[in-house]
């Protein structure tokens, strides 16, 4: 049976892929502004992304408690905190974009002349939310995967250089 950590890993990919899909649709809706169906789909997808982000956010806390117990096994509590802070901001941004998706859905039916401006603003919001979601995803990976961390890469490079020097020194003897 999956635990909180498993559930978080399962559902946390939805926001980033959902936002990416919504951005592609938003670009299409801006390019073809007369196609009402594409606009409606964009607004609907943004609403679904916001709803689908809720489980990813809610499973973060149980995952954190389970992973904290692994702190001696390559888990970075500092990275976990950075991930949590970034994920909270990404969650808020996605909820705002989803809220504007609801407004866009309603406004598109009443004031069609503003729809293109709403879509452009939403695309900008999606890009910002996508950036923070991607950052949160990367930081989440770094919690348990030390080889992804910058300081680990530097340490690995140093160890390789030392190993290379040792091997070359042994060959010289």
Backbone as a printed PyTorch tensor [residue, N CA C, xyz], in Angstrom:
tensor([[[  0.8480,  -1.1830,   0.0000],
         [  0.0000,   0.0000,   0.0000],
         [  0.8920,   1.2440,   0.0000]],

        [[  0.6410,   2.1870,  -0.9090],
         [  1.4640,   3.3920,  -0.9550],
         [  1.3160,   4.2350,   0.3200]],

        [[  2.4480,   4.7910,   0.7710],
         [  2.4200,   5.6890,   1.9250],
         [  2.3420,   7.1340,   1.4260]],

        [[  2.4050,   8.0890,   2.3630],
         [  2.3020,   9.4970,   1.9980],
         [  3.3730,   9.9500,   1.0200]],

        [[  4.5730,   9.4220,   1.1910],
         [  5.6820,   9.7640,   0.2920],
         [  5.3980,   9.2660,  -1.1180]],

        [[  4.9040,   8.0260,  -1.2190],
         [  4.5690,   7.4740,  -2.5440],
         [  3.4870,   8.3100,  -3.2160]],

        [[  2.4320,   8.6430,  -2.4670],
         [  1.3380,   9.4240,  -3.0460],
         [  1.8390,  10.7740,  -3.5390]],

        [[  2.7170,  11.3810,  -2.7790],
         [  3.2520,  12.6830,  -3.1970],
         [  4.0230,  12.5350,  -4.5100]],

        [[  4.8370,  11.5030,  -4.6090],
         [  5.5940,  11.2720,  -5.8430],
         [  4.6790,  10.9620,  -7.0240]],

        [[  3.5550,  10.3230,  -6.7470],
         [  2.6140,   9.9840,  -7.8230],
         [  1.9080,  11.2290,  -8.3490]],

        [[  1.4080,  12.0840,  -7.4490],
         [  0.5550,  13.1970,  -7.8820],
         [  1.3080,  14.4950,  -8.1450]],

        [[  2.5680,  14.5970,  -7.7430],
         [  3.2430,  15.8880,  -7.8800],
         [  3.6510,  16.2230,  -9.3110]],

        [[  3.5220,  15.2940, -10.2260],
         [  3.8640,  15.5870, -11.6140],
         [  2.7090,  16.2430, -12.3650]],

        [[  1.5060,  16.0910, -11.8480],
         [  0.3390,  16.6350, -12.5450],
         [  0.4250,  18.1450, -12.7550]],

        [[  0.7750,  18.9380, -11.7320],
         [  0.8000,  20.3900, -11.9520],
         [  1.7590,  20.8320, -13.0480]],

        [[  2.9330,  20.2450, -13.1130],
         [  3.9010,  20.7120, -14.1050],
         [  3.4920,  20.3110, -15.5220]],

        [[  3.0040,  19.0790, -15.6930],
         [  2.5600,  18.6680, -17.0260],
         [  1.2550,  19.3540, -17.4010]],

        [[  0.3900,  19.5610, -16.4220],
         [ -0.8710,  20.2660, -16.6870],
         [ -0.6280,  21.7020, -17.1160]],

        [[  0.2820,  22.3860, -16.4320],
         [  0.6100,  23.7620, -16.8080],
         [  1.2410,  23.8260, -18.1950]],

        [[  2.1090,  22.8940, -18.4850],
         [  2.7450,  22.8710, -19.8060],
         [  1.6840,  22.7140, -20.8970]],

        [[  0.7630,  21.7890, -20.7050],
         [ -0.3220,  21.5680, -21.6610],
         [ -1.1870,  22.8190, -21.7840]],

        [[ -1.5070,  23.4500, -20.6590],
         [ -2.3270,  24.6670, -20.6710],
         [ -1.6140,  25.8030, -21.4020]],

        [[ -0.2830,  25.8930, -21.2370],
         [  0.4630,  26.9410, -21.9360],
         [  0.4040,  26.7400, -23.4500]],

        [[  0.5430,  25.5020, -23.8930],
         [  0.4370,  25.2250, -25.3290],
         [ -0.9430,  25.6130, -25.8600]],

        [[ -1.9630,  25.2520, -25.1070],
         [ -3.3230,  25.6170, -25.5040],
         [ -3.5260,  27.1300, -25.4960]],

        [[ -2.9390,  27.8130, -24.5220],
         [ -3.0660,  29.2740, -24.4440],
         [ -2.4370,  29.9480, -25.6560]],

        [[ -1.2860,  29.4530, -26.0660],
         [ -0.6430,  29.9970, -27.2600],
         [ -1.5440,  29.7910, -28.4730]],

        [[ -2.1230,  28.6030, -28.5940],
         [ -3.0450,  28.3250, -29.7070],
         [ -4.2530,  29.2520, -29.6550]],

        [[ -4.7790,  29.5040, -28.4680],
         [ -5.9500,  30.3770, -28.3360],
         [ -5.6090,  31.8220, -28.6750]],

        [[ -4.3810,  32.2400, -28.3970],
         [ -3.9660,  33.6030, -28.7530],
         [ -3.7550,  33.7160, -30.2550]],

        [[ -3.1830,  32.6760, -30.8490],
         [ -2.9410,  32.6750, -32.2970],
         [ -4.2630,  32.6410, -33.0660]],

        [[ -5.2040,  31.8340, -32.6020],
         [ -6.5150,  31.7030, -33.2560],
         [ -7.6120,  32.2180, -32.3280]],

        [[ -7.7240,  33.5430, -32.1940],
         [ -8.6590,  34.1020, -31.2070],
         [-10.1340,  33.8850, -31.5370]],

        [[-10.4560,  33.5870, -32.7540],
         [-11.8690,  33.4350, -33.1310],
         [-12.4290,  32.0510, -32.8140]],

        [[-11.5620,  31.1330, -32.4330],
         [-12.0120,  29.7750, -32.1320],
         [-12.3830,  29.7150, -30.6430]],

        [[-13.6590,  29.8700, -30.3600],
         [-14.1450,  29.9320, -28.9780],
         [-13.8640,  28.6460, -28.2010]],

        [[-13.9250,  27.5350, -28.8680],
         [-13.7440,  26.2540, -28.1940],
         [-12.3600,  26.1240, -27.5670]],

        [[-11.3440,  26.6350, -28.2640],
         [ -9.9790,  26.5480, -27.7300],
         [ -9.8770,  27.3780, -26.4480]],

        [[-10.4850,  28.5690, -26.4630],
         [-10.4730,  29.4070, -25.2580],
         [-11.1530,  28.6890, -24.1030]],

        [[-12.2890,  28.1140, -24.3680],
         [-13.0170,  27.4010, -23.3090],
         [-12.1820,  26.2430, -22.7690]],

        [[-11.5160,  25.5480, -23.6640],
         [-10.6710,  24.4240, -23.2260],
         [ -9.5250,  24.9370, -22.3600]],

        [[ -8.9030,  26.0630, -22.7550],
         [ -7.8120,  26.6430, -21.9560],
         [ -8.3040,  26.9330, -20.5510]],

        [[ -9.4220,  27.6310, -20.4520],
         [ -9.9390,  27.9910, -19.1380],
         [-10.3030,  26.7410, -18.3370]],

        [[-10.8920,  25.7730, -18.9980],
         [-11.2400,  24.5190, -18.3210],
         [-10.0220,  23.7590, -17.8420]],

        [[ -8.9870,  23.6970, -18.6780],
         [ -7.7560,  22.9960, -18.2940],
         [ -7.0970,  23.6980, -17.1070]],

        [[ -7.0990,  25.0210, -17.1050],
         [ -6.5030,  25.7490, -15.9750],
         [ -7.2530,  25.4770, -14.6770]],

        [[ -8.5550,  25.3710, -14.7750],
         [ -9.3530,  25.0330, -13.5920],
         [ -9.0010,  23.6240, -13.1180]],

        [[ -8.8950,  22.6890, -14.0570],
         [ -8.5250,  21.3080, -13.7010],
         [ -7.1120,  21.2270, -13.1210]],

        [[ -6.1950,  22.0070, -13.6670],
         [ -4.8200,  22.0140, -13.1350],
         [ -4.8370,  22.5050, -11.6940]],

        [[ -5.6050,  23.5650, -11.4320],
         [ -5.6850,  24.0850, -10.0620],
         [ -6.2630,  23.0250,  -9.1270]],

        [[ -7.3110,  22.3700,  -9.5510],
         [ -7.9240,  21.3160,  -8.7210],
         [ -6.9520,  20.1500,  -8.5470]],

        [[ -6.2700,  19.7640,  -9.6210],
         [ -5.3320,  18.6500,  -9.5600],
         [ -4.0750,  18.9480,  -8.7740]],

        [[ -3.7900,  20.2170,  -8.5410],
         [ -2.6140,  20.6110,  -7.7580],
         [ -2.8620,  20.4320,  -6.2630]],

        [[ -4.1050,  20.4570,  -5.8700],
         [ -4.4440,  20.3360,  -4.4470],
         [ -3.9100,  19.0300,  -3.8430]],

        [[ -4.1190,  17.8630,  -4.4820],
         [ -3.5500,  16.6360,  -3.8940],
         [ -2.0220,  16.6590,  -3.8060]],

        [[ -1.3640,  17.2490,  -4.7930],
         [  0.0960,  17.3290,  -4.7370],
         [  0.5290,  18.1520,  -3.5330]],

        [[ -0.1820,  19.2340,  -3.2830],
         [  0.1440,  20.0930,  -2.1490],
         [ -0.1780,  19.3990,  -0.8210]],

        [[ -1.3400,  18.7710,  -0.7510],
         [ -1.7700,  18.1510,   0.5050],
         [ -0.9580,  16.9100,   0.8820]],

        [[ -0.3830,  16.2350,  -0.0960],
         [  0.4310,  15.0550,   0.2090],
         [  1.8610,  15.4330,   0.5910]],

        [[  2.2170,  16.7060,   0.4560],
         [  3.5710,  17.1420,   0.7900],
         [  3.8980,  17.0040,   2.2680]],

        [[  2.9690,  17.3670,   3.1160],
         [  3.2170,  17.3110,   4.5670],
         [  3.4260,  15.8720,   5.0610]],

        [[  2.5340,  14.9210,   4.6800],
         [  2.7900,  13.5300,   5.0950],
         [  4.1110,  12.9850,   4.5350]],

        [[  4.4320,  13.3680,   3.3070],
         [  5.7040,  12.9240,   2.7230],
         [  6.8780,  13.4910,   3.5120]],

        [[  6.7600,  14.7420,   3.9180],
         [  7.8320,  15.3720,   4.6890],
         [  8.0890,  14.6160,   5.9930]],

        [[  7.0380,  14.2580,   6.7010],
         [  7.2060,  13.5520,   7.9790],
         [  7.8640,  12.1850,   7.7850]],

        [[  7.5360,  11.5110,   6.7080],
         [  8.1320,  10.1960,   6.4550],
         [  9.5990,  10.3210,   6.0360]],

        [[  9.8880,  11.3240,   5.2190],
         [ 11.2510,  11.4820,   4.7180],
         [ 12.1790,  12.0280,   5.8030]],

        [[ 11.6490,  12.8070,   6.7590],
         [ 12.4780,  13.3220,   7.8540],
         [ 13.1450,  12.1890,   8.6360]],

        [[ 12.5040,  11.0490,   8.6820],
         [ 13.0610,   9.9060,   9.3860],
         [ 14.2830,   9.3260,   8.6730]],

        [[ 14.4990,   9.7190,   7.4250],
         [ 15.6150,   9.1980,   6.6320],
         [ 16.8030,  10.1500,   6.5930]],

        [[ 16.8410,  11.1430,   7.4870],
         [ 17.8350,  12.2090,   7.3790],
         [ 19.2800,  11.7230,   7.3660]],

        [[ 19.5610,  10.5570,   7.8790],
         [ 20.9230,  10.0380,   7.8340],
         [ 21.2390,   9.3120,   6.5440]],

        [[ 20.2880,   9.1910,   5.6480],
         [ 20.4770,   8.4080,   4.4220],
         [ 20.5190,   9.2880,   3.1760]],

        [[ 21.2360,  10.3710,   3.2360],
         [ 21.3770,  11.2460,   2.0760],
         [ 20.2400,  12.2360,   1.9070]],

        [[ 19.3600,  12.3560,   2.8920],
         [ 18.2440,  13.2840,   2.8180],
         [ 18.6900,  14.6380,   3.3590]],

        [[ 18.4100,  15.6830,   2.6300],
         [ 18.7640,  17.0300,   3.0590],
         [ 17.5330,  17.7190,   3.6240]],

        [[ 17.5370,  17.9600,   4.9290],
         [ 16.4240,  18.6740,   5.5510],
         [ 16.3940,  20.1340,   5.0900]],

        [[ 17.5570,  20.6860,   4.7950],
         [ 17.6240,  22.0510,   4.2740],
         [ 16.9440,  22.1200,   2.9000]],

        [[ 17.2130,  21.1360,   2.0410],
         [ 16.5620,  21.1090,   0.7240],
         [ 15.0600,  20.8810,   0.8710]],

        [[ 14.6780,  20.0880,   1.8570],
         [ 13.2630,  19.8310,   2.0820],
         [ 12.5490,  21.1450,   2.4280]],

        [[ 13.1840,  21.9590,   3.2590],
         [ 12.5880,  23.2370,   3.6340],
         [ 12.4940,  24.1650,   2.4150]],

        [[ 13.5660,  24.2330,   1.6110],
         [ 13.5440,  25.0580,   0.3930],
         [ 12.4390,  24.5820,  -0.5480]],

        [[ 12.3160,  23.2670,  -0.6940],
         [ 11.2860,  22.6890,  -1.5570],
         [  9.8960,  23.0750,  -1.0570]],

        [[  9.6990,  22.9780,   0.2460],
         [  8.3970,  23.3010,   0.8300],
         [  8.0240,  24.7670,   0.5840]],

        [[  8.9700,  25.6610,   0.7920],
         [  8.7120,  27.0930,   0.5830],
         [  8.3830,  27.3830,  -0.8790]],

        [[  9.1550,  26.8250,  -1.7890],
         [  8.9230,  27.0460,  -3.2170],
         [  7.6060,  26.4180,  -3.6510]],

        [[  7.3210,  25.2270,  -3.1440],
         [  6.0690,  24.5440,  -3.4970],
         [  4.8530,  25.3320,  -3.0160]],

        [[  4.9600,  25.9570,  -1.8400],
         [  3.8490,  26.7760,  -1.3430],
         [  3.5970,  27.9590,  -2.2750]],

        [[  4.6610,  28.6080,  -2.7160],
         [  4.5110,  29.7260,  -3.6490],
         [  3.9370,  29.2460,  -4.9810]],

        [[  4.4420,  28.1250,  -5.4940],
         [  3.9250,  27.5700,  -6.7460],
         [  2.4420,  27.2230,  -6.6070]],

        [[  2.0650,  26.6630,  -5.4740],
         [  0.6660,  26.3150,  -5.2210],
         [ -0.2100,  27.5660,  -5.2700]],

        [[  0.2200,  28.6270,  -4.6000],
         [ -0.5510,  29.8750,  -4.5970],
         [ -0.6810,  30.4200,  -6.0200]],

        [[  0.4130,  30.4150,  -6.7660],
         [  0.3760,  30.9140,  -8.1410],
         [ -0.5720,  30.0900,  -9.0160]],

        [[ -0.5380,  28.7800,  -8.8510],
         [ -1.4340,  27.9290,  -9.6420],
         [ -2.8900,  28.1710,  -9.2490]],

        [[ -3.1530,  28.3730,  -7.9710],
         [ -4.5230,  28.6660,  -7.5320],
         [ -5.0040,  29.9990,  -8.1030]],

        [[ -4.1160,  30.9960,  -8.1490],
         [ -4.4730,  32.2940,  -8.7350],
         [ -4.7660,  32.1330, -10.2280]],

        [[ -3.8910,  31.4110, -10.9310],
         [ -4.1030,  31.1800, -12.3610],
         [ -5.4120,  30.4070, -12.5890]],

        [[ -5.6690,  29.4120, -11.7440],
         [ -6.9230,  28.6710, -11.8440],
         [ -8.1320,  29.5600, -11.5810]],

        [[ -8.0010,  30.4570, -10.6040],
         [ -9.0760,  31.4130, -10.3260],
         [ -9.3360,  32.3310, -11.5080]],

        [[ -8.2540,  32.7760, -12.1430],
         [ -8.4280,  33.6010, -13.3390],
         [ -8.9780,  32.7730, -14.4990]],

        [[ -8.7190,  31.4670, -14.4680],
         [ -9.3490,  30.5850, -15.4600],
         [-10.8590,  30.5940, -15.3130]],

        [[-11.3370,  30.5890, -14.0720],
         [-12.7850,  30.6680, -13.8230],
         [-13.3240,  32.0020, -14.3250]],

        [[-12.6160,  33.0900, -13.9790],
         [-13.0360,  34.4160, -14.4310],
         [-13.0250,  34.4870, -15.9570]],

        [[-11.9660,  33.9550, -16.5650],
         [-11.8730,  33.9460, -18.0270],
         [-12.9920,  33.1600, -18.6610]],

        [[-13.3400,  32.0450, -18.0520],
         [-14.4310,  31.2120, -18.5760],
         [-15.7350,  31.9970, -18.5940]],

        [[-15.9930,  32.7250, -17.5240],
         [-17.2180,  33.5260, -17.4240],
         [-17.1460,  34.7470, -18.3350]],

        [[-16.0100,  35.4590, -18.3090],
         [-15.8570,  36.6850, -19.0950],
         [-15.8520,  36.4090, -20.5900]],

        [[-15.3480,  35.2770, -20.9990],
         [-15.2760,  34.9500, -22.4210],
         [-16.6650,  34.8850, -23.0380]],

        [[-17.6410,  34.5110, -22.2410],
         [-19.0060,  34.4210, -22.7400],
         [-19.6660,  35.7960, -22.8240]],

        [[-19.2510,  36.7130, -21.9470],
         [-19.9270,  38.0150, -21.8610],
         [-19.1970,  39.1100, -22.6380]],

        [[-17.8990,  39.1880, -22.4960],
         [-17.1060,  40.2580, -23.1230],
         [-16.0090,  39.6480, -23.9700]],

        [[-16.3370,  39.2730, -25.1660],
         [-15.3880,  38.5660, -26.0170],
         [-14.1670,  39.4170, -26.3930]],

        [[-14.3280,  40.7380, -26.4430],
         [-13.2100,  41.5880, -26.8540],
         [-12.0570,  41.5770, -25.8550]],

        [[-12.3160,  41.2140, -24.6110],
         [-11.2630,  41.1810, -23.5920],
         [-10.5800,  39.8140, -23.4850]],

        [[-11.1050,  38.8540, -24.1620],
         [-10.6270,  37.4810, -24.0100],
         [ -9.1560,  37.3360, -24.3740]],

        [[ -8.7320,  37.9800, -25.4350],
         [ -7.3320,  37.8510, -25.8600],
         [ -6.3920,  38.4390, -24.8020]],

        [[ -6.7910,  39.5390, -24.1900],
         [ -5.9870,  40.1450, -23.1270],
         [ -5.9470,  39.2360, -21.8960]],

        [[ -7.0900,  38.6420, -21.5930],
         [ -7.1460,  37.7070, -20.4620],
         [ -6.2290,  36.5260, -20.7280]],

        [[ -6.2670,  36.0040, -21.9490],
         [ -5.4110,  34.8650, -22.3060],
         [ -3.9280,  35.2310, -22.2150]],

        [[ -3.5750,  36.4180, -22.6810],
         [ -2.1770,  36.8380, -22.6190],
         [ -1.7170,  36.9740, -21.1610]],

        [[ -2.5540,  37.5700, -20.3300],
         [ -2.2190,  37.7030, -18.9110],
         [ -2.1250,  36.3240, -18.2570]],

        [[ -3.0450,  35.4460, -18.6160],
         [ -3.0150,  34.0870, -18.0740],
         [ -1.7620,  33.3390, -18.5140]],

        [[ -1.3580,  33.5370, -19.7490],
         [ -0.1460,  32.8710, -20.2300],
         [  1.0670,  33.3470, -19.4350]],

        [[  1.1310,  34.6420, -19.1610],
         [  2.2170,  35.1640, -18.3370],
         [  2.1710,  34.5390, -16.9420]],

        [[  0.9880,  34.4760, -16.3500],
         [  0.8350,  33.8300, -15.0370],
         [  1.2120,  32.3650, -15.0710]],

        [[  0.8560,  31.6920, -16.1530],
         [  1.2040,  30.2760, -16.2920],
         [  2.7140,  30.0930, -16.3930]],

        [[  3.3800,  30.9700, -17.1340],
         [  4.8380,  30.8800, -17.2620],
         [  5.5220,  31.0550, -15.9080]],

        [[  5.0380,  32.0180, -15.1320],
         [  5.6160,  32.2510, -13.8060],
         [  5.3520,  31.0410, -12.9020]],

        [[  4.0970,  30.5670, -12.8950],
         [  3.7500,  29.3930, -12.0760],
         [  4.5320,  28.1670, -12.5290]],

        [[  4.7030,  28.0100, -13.8360],
         [  5.4580,  26.8820, -14.3810],
         [  6.9130,  26.9380, -13.9240]],

        [[  7.4830,  28.1400, -13.9130],
         [  8.8610,  28.2980, -13.4550],
         [  9.0270,  27.8840, -12.0040]],

        [[  8.1170,  28.3410, -11.1440],
         [  8.2070,  27.9810,  -9.7310],
         [  7.8690,  26.5110,  -9.5010]],

        [[  6.9630,  25.9660, -10.3040],
         [  6.6330,  24.5480, -10.1870],
         [  7.8350,  23.6970, -10.6000]],

        [[  8.5020,  24.1010, -11.6710],
         [  9.7120,  23.3950, -12.0940],
         [ 10.8190,  23.4730, -11.0550]],

        [[ 10.9770,  24.6510, -10.4580],
         [ 11.9760,  24.8250,  -9.4030],
         [ 11.6410,  23.9450,  -8.2020]],

        [[ 10.3650,  23.9390,  -7.8020],
         [  9.9430,  23.0900,  -6.6730],
         [ 10.1810,  21.6170,  -6.9950]],

        [[  9.9080,  21.2180,  -8.2270],
         [ 10.1350,  19.8210,  -8.6310],
         [ 11.6090,  19.4610,  -8.5470]],

        [[ 12.4530,  20.3560,  -9.0380],
         [ 13.8930,  20.1160,  -8.9890],
         [ 14.3770,  20.0230,  -7.5430]],

        [[ 13.9090,  20.9340,  -6.7110],
         [ 14.3040,  20.9090,  -5.3050],
         [ 13.7980,  19.6460,  -4.6220]],

        [[ 12.6080,  19.1980,  -4.9960],
         [ 12.0830,  17.9520,  -4.4370],
         [ 12.9720,  16.7720,  -4.7750]],

        [[ 13.4840,  16.7480,  -5.9960],
         [ 14.3980,  15.6790,  -6.3870],
         [ 15.6970,  15.7190,  -5.6170]],

        [[ 16.1550,  16.9230,  -5.2940],
         [ 17.4160,  17.0730,  -4.5800],
         [ 17.3400,  16.6400,  -3.1170]],

        [[ 16.1230,  16.5240,  -2.5760],
         [ 15.9770,  16.1200,  -1.1710],
         [ 16.5960,  14.7520,  -0.9460]],

        [[ 16.3140,  13.8310,  -1.8210],
         [ 16.7410,  12.4350,  -1.6360],
         [ 17.8430,  12.0110,  -2.5980]],

        [[ 18.1410,  12.8620,  -3.5660],
         [ 19.1330,  12.5160,  -4.5830],
         [ 20.3220,  13.4690,  -4.4840]],

        [[ 21.2870,  13.1570,  -3.6230],
         [ 22.4040,  14.0900,  -3.4020],
         [ 23.2150,  14.3720,  -4.6630]],

        [[ 23.2070,  13.4550,  -5.6120],
         [ 23.9990,  13.6850,  -6.8220],
         [ 23.4300,  14.8100,  -7.6820]],

        [[ 22.1900,  15.2210,  -7.4040],
         [ 21.5850,  16.3230,  -8.1480],
         [ 21.9440,  17.6900,  -7.5670]],

        [[ 22.4470,  17.7040,  -6.3600],
         [ 22.7560,  18.9640,  -5.6840],
         [ 24.0500,  19.5600,  -6.2130]],

        [[ 24.1000,  20.8750,  -6.2910],
         [ 25.2870,  21.5730,  -6.8060],
         [ 26.5250,  21.2650,  -5.9780]],

        [[ 26.3570,  21.3110,  -4.6460],
         [ 27.5290,  21.0670,  -3.8020],
         [ 28.0210,  19.6350,  -3.9530]],

        [[ 27.1210,  18.7010,  -4.2360],
         [ 27.5350,  17.3140,  -4.4480],
         [ 28.3090,  17.1730,  -5.7440]],

        [[ 27.8880,  17.9040,  -6.7680],
         [ 28.6080,  17.8470,  -8.0410],
         [ 30.0280,  18.3560,  -7.8590]],

        [[ 30.1730,  19.4300,  -7.0990],
         [ 31.5130,  19.9680,  -6.8480],
         [ 32.3470,  18.9690,  -6.0500]],

        [[ 31.7280,  18.3280,  -5.0610],
         [ 32.4440,  17.3380,  -4.2530],
         [ 32.8480,  16.1390,  -5.1040]],

        [[ 31.9650,  15.6990,  -5.9800],
         [ 32.2670,  14.5660,  -6.8610],
         [ 33.4120,  14.9310,  -7.8030]],

        [[ 33.3890,  16.1460,  -8.3570],
         [ 34.4740,  16.5910,  -9.2350],
         [ 35.8030,  16.6270,  -8.4880]],

        [[ 35.7720,  17.0870,  -7.2510],
         [ 36.9880,  17.1290,  -6.4280],
         [ 37.5130,  15.7240,  -6.1680]],

        [[ 36.6090,  14.8110,  -5.8120],
         [ 37.0160,  13.4250,  -5.5700],
         [ 37.5990,  12.7870,  -6.8220]],

        [[ 37.0030,  13.0640,  -7.9610],
         [ 37.5250,  12.5230,  -9.2230],
         [ 38.9240,  13.0650,  -9.5050]],

        [[ 39.1160,  14.3550,  -9.2320],
         [ 40.4320,  14.9600,  -9.4580],
         [ 41.4780,  14.3460,  -8.5300]],

        [[ 41.1090,  14.1590,  -7.2610],
         [ 42.0260,  13.5420,  -6.2990],
         [ 42.3310,  12.1120,  -6.7270]],

        [[ 41.3030,  11.3710,  -7.1170],
         [ 41.4970,   9.9930,  -7.5670],
         [ 42.4220,   9.9600,  -8.7770]],

        [[ 42.2100,  10.8840,  -9.7020],
         [ 43.0460,  10.9570, -10.8990],
         [ 44.5020,  11.2380, -10.5190]],

        [[ 44.7000,  12.1660,  -9.5830],
         [ 46.0630,  12.4920,  -9.1280],
         [ 46.7200,  11.2880,  -8.4650]],

        [[ 45.9610,  10.5790,  -7.6450],
         [ 46.4970,   9.3960,  -6.9550],
         [ 46.8860,   8.3380,  -7.9660]],

        [[ 45.9840,   8.0710,  -8.9150],
         [ 46.2990,   7.0520,  -9.9270],
         [ 47.5010,   7.4260, -10.7710]],

        [[ 47.5890,   8.6900, -11.1420],
         [ 48.7420,   9.1510, -11.9340],
         [ 50.0240,   9.0890, -11.1060]],

        [[ 49.9230,   9.3830,  -9.8180],
         [ 51.0910,   9.3420,  -8.9360],
         [ 51.5670,   7.8910,  -8.7770]],

        [[ 50.6300,   6.9440,  -8.6880],
         [ 51.0080,   5.5330,  -8.5440],
         [ 51.6760,   5.0060,  -9.8010]],

        [[ 51.2260,   5.5000, -10.9700],
         [ 51.8170,   5.0680, -12.2360],
         [ 53.2530,   5.5730, -12.3640]],

        [[ 53.4960,   6.7720, -11.7850],
         [ 54.8300,   7.3550, -11.8610],
         [ 55.8370,   6.5900, -10.9970]],

        [[ 55.3630,   5.9270,  -9.9460],
         [ 56.2650,   5.1990,  -9.0230],
         [ 56.7010,   3.9300,  -9.5910]]])
